[in-house]
Amino acid sequence: MRQNPARRTALLDAAIEVLARDGSRGLTLRAVDKEAGVPTGTTTNYFTNRGDLLRQVMTRTGERLAPDPEALAETMKAKPSRELTAILLRQLLERMRADKPSHLAMLELRLEATRRPELQEDLTRIFATMLDANIKWHLDSGLPGDRDTVLLLYVAMLGVIVDDLTVPGLLEPYDTGKLIDALVTRSLPGGGR
């Protein structure tokens, strides 16, 4: 198998685009070759099979969706508070809107996982690790709320993101910034722990 990291990343990014545009059924090694603009068979040289490609796409979407460390450090200069929590959630929504293909690819992977038990195991493990890391980061940062509060914010924001991605007209009449502020205020009354 080839080991050119830049080429592998380009192929994974192409796979994300194919997943987002054509769904999991449209994701073939040949479709990735075409999207990446590489000779037919190139993807086969980097991934043993479609399952291997899907597993690596999960990791790549996580990389693409992570906040920019410098921007996050700048945001985190503010005092931990409800207001800062709302800012972070609004930034999450902004990142989703800036990279819709990664989020759509993750939704496609979730759907594909309902049909492929091995993928479901991998996806569950990856999401559980990410969720635990996010909860730990939130608590270690001194942001208000406990583990259950962070979990509730995660579930609520996932709903906002899914609706924004799949039926954007549904939330269009509402100011999502105000919705996020209300979510945080009601989840963290008084801003306390």
C-alpha positions in Angstrom: 0.0 0.0 0.0 1.2 3.5 -0.8 2.3 5.8 1.9 2.2 9.4 0.5 0.4 11.2 3.3 -0.6 14.2 1.2 -2.2 11.9 -1.5 -3.9 9.8 1.2 -5.4 13.0 2.7 -6.5 14.2 -0.7 -8.2 10.9 -1.4 -10.0 11.1 2.0 -11.1 14.6 1.3 -12.4 13.4 -2.1 -14.3 10.6 -0.3 -15.9 13.1 2.1 -17.1 15.1 -0.9 -18.5 12.0 -2.6 -20.3 10.9 0.6 -21.8 14.3 1.1 -22.9 14.6 -2.5 -23.9 11.1 -3.5 -24.4 9.3 -0.2 -22.9 6.1 1.0 -24.2 4.1 -1.9 -22.3 6.4 -4.3 -19.0 6.0 -2.5 -16.9 3.7 -4.5 -13.1 3.6 -4.8 -13.6 4.5 -8.5 -15.8 7.5 -7.5 -13.1 8.7 -5.1 -10.5 8.4 -7.9 -12.7 10.5 -10.2 -13.4 13.2 -7.5 -9.7 13.4 -6.6 -8.8 13.7 -10.3 -6.3 10.8 -10.0 -5.9 7.8 -12.3 -8.3 4.9 -11.9 -7.0 2.5 -9.3 -5.2 5.1 -7.2 -7.6 4.8 -4.2 -7.2 1.0 -4.3 -3.4 1.5 -3.8 -4.1 3.5 -0.5 -7.1 1.6 1.0 -7.5 -2.1 1.2 -11.3 -2.0 0.6 -14.3 0.3 1.0 -14.6 -0.6 4.7 -11.0 0.6 5.3 -11.8 3.8 3.4 -14.9 4.4 5.5 -13.0 3.9 8.8 -10.3 6.4 7.7 -13.0 8.9 6.5 -14.3 8.9 10.1 -10.9 9.9 11.4 -10.4 12.5 8.6 -13.8 14.2 9.3 -12.8 14.5 12.9 -9.7 16.3 11.9 -11.5 18.6 9.6 -14.2 19.4 12.1 -11.9 20.2 15.0 -11.7 23.9 15.9 -8.6 25.8 14.9 -6.4 25.7 18.0 -5.3 29.3 17.7 -8.9 30.5 17.3 -10.1 28.4 20.2 -7.2 29.7 22.4 -8.3 33.2 21.6 -11.9 32.5 22.4 -10.9 30.8 25.7 -9.2 34.0 26.9 -12.7 35.0 28.2 -13.8 34.1 31.7 -15.7 30.7 31.8 -19.4 31.6 31.8 -22.7 30.8 30.3 -21.9 33.5 27.7 -18.7 31.8 26.7 -20.5 28.5 26.5 -23.0 30.1 24.1 -20.2 31.6 22.0 -18.5 28.2 21.7 -21.8 26.6 20.6 -22.3 29.3 18.0 -18.8 28.8 16.8 -19.6 25.1 16.4 -22.5 25.9 14.2 -20.4 28.3 12.2 -17.8 25.5 11.7 -20.5 23.2 10.5 -21.8 25.7 8.0 -18.2 26.3 6.8 -17.6 22.6 6.2 -21.0 21.1 5.4 -19.5 18.2 3.4 -17.8 16.8 6.5 -21.0 16.9 8.6 -23.0 15.4 5.7 -20.4 12.6 5.4 -20.7 11.9 9.1 -24.5 11.7 8.7 -24.0 9.3 5.8 -21.6 7.2 7.9 -24.2 7.1 10.7 -26.8 5.7 8.2 -24.3 3.3 6.7 -23.5 2.0 10.2 -27.1 0.9 10.7 -26.4 -1.6 7.9 -22.8 -2.6 8.8 -22.2 -3.8 12.3 -18.4 -3.5 12.1 -18.8 0.1 11.0 -21.2 0.8 13.8 -18.7 -0.5 16.3 -16.0 1.8 14.9 -18.3 4.8 14.7 -19.6 4.3 18.2 -16.1 4.0 19.6 -15.0 7.2 17.7 -18.0 9.2 18.8 -17.8 8.0 22.4 -14.1 9.0 22.5 -14.9 12.4 21.0 -17.9 13.0 23.4 -15.8 12.0 26.4 -13.0 14.3 25.3 -15.5 17.2 24.8 -17.0 16.6 28.2 -13.6 16.5 29.8 -12.5 19.6 28.0 -15.6 21.5 29.0 -15.2 20.6 32.7 -11.4 21.1 32.7 -11.9 24.5 31.1 -14.1 25.6 34.1 -17.1 26.2 32.0 -20.4 26.0 33.9 -22.4 22.8 34.1 -21.7 19.2 34.9 -21.3 16.0 32.8 -25.1 15.7 32.2 -25.4 19.3 31.2 -22.6 18.9 28.6 -24.3 15.8 27.3 -27.7 17.7 27.0 -26.0 20.5 25.1 -24.4 17.9 22.8 -27.7 16.3 22.0 -29.4 19.6 21.5 -26.7 21.0 19.2 -26.7 17.7 17.2 -30.4 18.3 16.5 -29.7 21.9 15.4 -26.9 20.8 13.2 -28.9 17.9 11.6 -31.8 20.2 10.9 -29.6 23.0 9.6 -27.9 20.5 7.2 -30.9 18.5 6.1 -33.9 20.9 6.3 -32.4 24.3 6.6 -35.8 26.0 6.0 -37.1 24.5 9.2 -35.0 26.7 11.5 -34.7 29.6 9.0 -37.5 31.7 10.6 -35.6 31.5 13.9 -32.5 33.3 15.0 -30.2 30.3 15.7 -27.9 32.6 17.8 -30.9 33.4 20.1 -31.9 29.7 20.1 -28.4 28.8 21.3 -28.5 31.5 23.9 -31.8 30.2 25.2 -30.5 26.6 25.2 -27.5 27.6 27.3 -29.6 29.8 29.7 -32.1 27.1 30.3 -29.5 24.4 30.6 -27.3 26.5 32.9 -29.7 28.6 35.0 -27.8 31.2 36.9 -24.6 30.1 35.1 -23.7 27.9 38.1 -22.4 24.4 38.1 
